[in-house]
């Protein structure tokens, strides 16, 4: 049995948590909006903020971009996995922008 995480919405919605594979703990950074961005809320430990317009763009494009930490001009596009799509659809459906990741 694979380990899993629970994604808890923090937007005040009565939305059930989303279960994701353990590896998503490393992948969530591809989707989070940096905390120094304009309008970024204060975040606690294991909390992430995701801008809705990014969710829409990733779902429309079917991929997300990753910039190399060694060379800002090197950008790779990574196709969304089924888990990524499920996560993004959950965010969109329930209008979630702020989440916390916990181990069940």
For each residue, the residues with C-beta under 8 A, 3 or more apart:
1:
2: 21 22
3: 21 22 103
4: 19 20 21 22 104
5: 19 20 21 22 24 25 101 102 103 104
6: 17 18 19 20 101 102 103 104
7: 17 18 19 20 24 87 90 99 100 101
8: 17 99 100 101 102
9: 13 15 17 94 96 98 99
10: 47 98 99 100
11: 15 95 96 97 98
12:
13: 9 94 95 96
14:
15: 9 11 94 96
16:
17: 6 7 8 9
18: 6 7 86 87 90
19: 4 5 6 7 104
20: 4 5 6 7 24 83 86 87
21: 2 3 4 5 24 83
22: 2 3 4 5 25
23: 26 27
24: 5 7 20 21 27 28 83 87 101
25: 5 22 28 101
26: 23 29
27: 23 24 30 31 84
28: 24 25 31 32 48 101
29: 26 32
30: 27 64 66 78
31: 27 28 48 50 54 58 64 84 87 88
32: 28 29 48 49 50
33: 37 40 49 50 51 54
34: 37 40
35: 40 43 49
36: 40
37: 33 34 40 51
38:
39:
40: 33 34 35 36 37 43 49
41: 49 98
42:
43: 35 40 47 48 49 98
44: 47 100
45:
46: 100 101 102
47: 10 43 44 98 99 100
48: 28 31 32 43 98 99 100 101
49: 32 33 35 40 41 43 97 98
50: 31 32 33 54 55 91 96 97 98 99
51: 33 37 54 55 97
52: 55 56 91 92 95 97
53: 56 57
54: 31 33 50 51 57 58
55: 50 51 52 58 59 88 91 92
56: 52 53 59 60 92
57: 53 54 60 61
58: 31 54 55 61 62 63 64 80 84 88
59: 55 56 62 80 85 88 89 92
60: 56 57
61: 57 58 64
62: 58 59 79 80
63: 58 77 78 79 80
64: 30 31 58 61 77 78 80 84
65: 75 76 77 78
66: 30 75 76 77 78
67: 72 74 75
68: 71 72 74 75 76
69:
70: 74
71: 68 74
72: 67 68
73:
74: 67 68 70 71
75: 65 66 67 68
76: 65 66 68
77: 63 64 65 66
78: 30 63 64 65 66
79: 62 63
80: 58 59 62 63 64 84 85 88
81: 84 85
82: 85 86
83: 20 21 24 86 87
84: 27 31 58 64 80 81 87 88
85: 59 80 81 82 88 89
86: 18 20 82 83 89 90
87: 7 18 20 24 31 83 84 90 91
88: 31 55 58 59 80 84 85 91 92
89: 59 85 86 92 93
90: 7 18 86 87 93 94 96
91: 50 52 55 87 88 94 95 96 97 99
92: 52 55 56 59 88 89 95
93: 89 90
94: 9 13 15 90 91
95: 11 13 52 91 92
96: 9 11 13 15 50 90 91 99
97: 11 49 50 51 52 91
98: 9 10 11 41 43 47 48 49 50
99: 7 8 9 10 47 48 50 91 96
100: 7 8 10 44 46 47 48
101: 5 6 7 8 24 25 28 46 48
102: 5 6 8 46
103: 3 5 6
104: 4 5 6 19
